[in-house]
């Protein structure tokens, strides 16, 4: 893949203001895509990502999109439509990256109905309707990339609801691949393991014992970095991955082997 592998393409990245989402947005921008950086609340962080993409020679804009509430997908696309024509010829999109997600650290006995509903609303319902509402905008030959988790294939009772949402997301991916294949649209999931992001900073960074344990879980012997995931997403977004669809790409560094 060259530096302009995605030239002329438009990408939407949810949860694009930090962590893995930021890494993905910046990588797609470097590859030539116009990137819509969707964020929930932290406009300053989203603007920082947009600035970085532009400094790297790319094009990007921020979209506020709170997920997990009724009407979230329609509101996201309305904001997208209002902004995209300033950056591209029409309101079409080529790459949808459903990255935004939340976790709930609670086991079967402790999880409340409210927490269950919230995590499924953000992690499953929002991607479903983002794609549904996006189908009229998604061009033939497009890409749908859902950010899943190694928790979908590894038993993690203390994150039972989170893992369940990612299993649902992988099933969603499989069905999208079948339904949209006739249009040349691919759908794939990327499943990270432990990644050094702000979400994990509280227990991981500055704690040598925790980092060593996390690293030991991966066959490759280290903690993941946002760019590890972003590079896989960039491949799936490119024409090089045109013959890959309906797959879950393990991006855990070999956890649980």
N, C-alpha and C positions, 0 to 999 in steps of 0.2 A: 504494500500500500504506500502510495506517495503522499506528500504533504497536502495535495489537493484532491485526495480520494473522494471527498464529499462535496466538492465544489458544485454549486447550484442546488444543493439540497437544503431542506429546512428541517430542523430537529426540535422537538419539544422534550425537555427533561424535567420531570416533576421532582421536587425535593432537590433542586439544583443549586441551592445556595451554600451547601456545606458537605463535608465528608465525601462519600462515594459519588453522590450526585454532582458535587462541584468538580471532582476529577473527571467525570464523564462529560460534563458540559464543556470544560476547558479542552479536553482532548478532541471532541467533535468540532469545536471551534477551530482548533489548529489544523484539523483535516479539511477545513473549508466550508463547513455547514454554517448556515445562519441558525443560531441557537436561541430558543426561547427558554429562559431560565425561570421556571415556575417555583415559587416559594410560598410558605404559609404565612409567616409573620415578620421575619427578619429582613426588612428591605435593605438595610445597610449591607448585610452579608451578600444578598443577591446582586446589589449594585457593584460590590467589590468583584464578584465573579465576572459580571459583564465588562467591567473596566479591564480586568486581566485578559479576557478574550480579545478585546479590542487592542490592547497593547501588544498582544501576540500577532496582530494583523488580521484577526477574525471579525465577525459581525455577530452581535447578540443584543438581546433586550430582556428585561425582567418582567415577569407576570405574577401578580399576587393571586394565589389560588389556594384558599383554605379547603382542605379535603376532609372528608368524614362527616360532612353536613349535607342535608338534602339539597339537591340542585348544584352540587359542587362541580360536576363535569360540565354542565351547561354554562355555568359562570366562567369556568376556565376557558372554554372555547370562545365565548363571547369576548373575553379580554384578549385572547389570541387574535381573533378576527379584527378587533379594533386597532391592533398594533402592527400586524404582520405586513400589511401593504406598504408600510414605511420602509421595509427592509427587503421585500421580495415582490415579484410582479403580481401575485395573487394570494389567496388565503389557503393555499395548499400546504400540506406537510408530507414529508418523506419518511421521517423517523420519529417514532413515539417511544420514549423510554419511561416506563412506569417505575420510578425509583423511590418515590416518597413512601415512607412506611414508619410505623411506630411499633414498639415492643412493650410487652407487659410481663414483668417477672413475677409470676404467681403460678402456683401449682393448681391441680384440679380442685382441691378443697378450698383454696383461698380466693380464686378468681371470682369476681362479682359479675353479675349480668351486665352492668354498665360498662365494665372494663372489656368484657367479651364483645359487646356491641361496638365499642369504640375501635378496637383493634381490627375487627372485620370490616368496619365502615371505611377505614383509611386504607387498609392493606389489600382488600378484595373488591368491595363495592366500588370504590373510586376508580381503580384501573378498569374494571368492567365497563363502567359507563363513560369513562374517558375514551376508550376505544369505540364504544357504540356511537357516541356523538361525533367521534373523529372520523368515522368511515367515509363520510361525504367529502372530507378534506384530504384523506390519505390517498396519495397517488398510487397507481398501479406500479408494482415493483418496489413498494415501500417496505419498511421494517418496523416491527413491533418487538421491543426488547423489555422483558419484565425482570426486575431485580428480585430474585427469590432469596433463598438462604440455605446453607447446609443444614439448618434446623429442620428442613422438610424431610430429610432422609436419616437424620440421627435422632434417637430418642433423647429429648431434653424436657423432662417433666416439669421443671421450674419455668419453662417458657412454652407451655403446652398450647396456649391460644396462638401465640406468635408462630410457632411451627406449623400449626394447622392452617393459618392464613397463607403461608408460603406453599404448603401442599396444594391448597385450592388454586393459588396463582399458577402453579405448574400445570394443573389440569386445564385451567383457562387457556394457557399458552398452547397446549396440545390441540384443543378444539379450534382455536384461532388459526393455527397452521393448516388444519384440514379445510376449514370454511373459506379461507382467503387465498389459498394456494392458486386457484384459477386466475387470480389477478396478479400473480407473481409476487405477492406479499409474503414475506417470511415472518414467523413468530418464534421467538426463542426466549428461554429463561437463562439468567446467569445467577448462580448460587454461591455467594461469598461465604467464607467462614469468618473468623475473628479478624477484623480490620482495624488498624490504628486510626480512629476518627474521634471527633469530639464526643460522640455518643459513648464511646468506651474509655474516654480519657480518665474519668474518675477512678476507675479501678485498675487501669492498665499503665498509663504513663507515670513514670517516676517510681514504679513499683517493680523492682528487678525480679522478685519472686513470681509475681503475677505474669509478667512478660515472658519469663522463662517457661512457665507452665503453658501459657497460650501457644508459645512457639513449639513446644514439645508435642502438641496435638496435631501438628501438620507434618506430613512426611518430608516436606522441604525445609522444615526446621526454623521457621520464623513466622512472625505475625504479618498478616497481609497489609498492603498499603493501598490507598485509593487508586493509584495509577495501575496497580495490578488488575483491578476490576475494569477500569476505564479502557485499558488496552484491548481487553476481550470484547467489550461493548463496541469499540471502534471497528474491530474486525467484523462482528456481526452486522454492523450498520453499513459496511462497505459491499461493493460488488463481489469481492473475493468470497463472501459468505452466501452467495446467491443460491447455493445448493444445500444449505443447512436450514432446516426448519422443523419445528415441533420438538426441539431438543432442550434438555436442561444441561447447561454447561457448568460443570463443577469448578468452582473457583475458590476452593478452600485450601489450596496448597497440599491436598492429599490428606485431609483430616479424616480420621476414623477408618483408615485403610487396614 
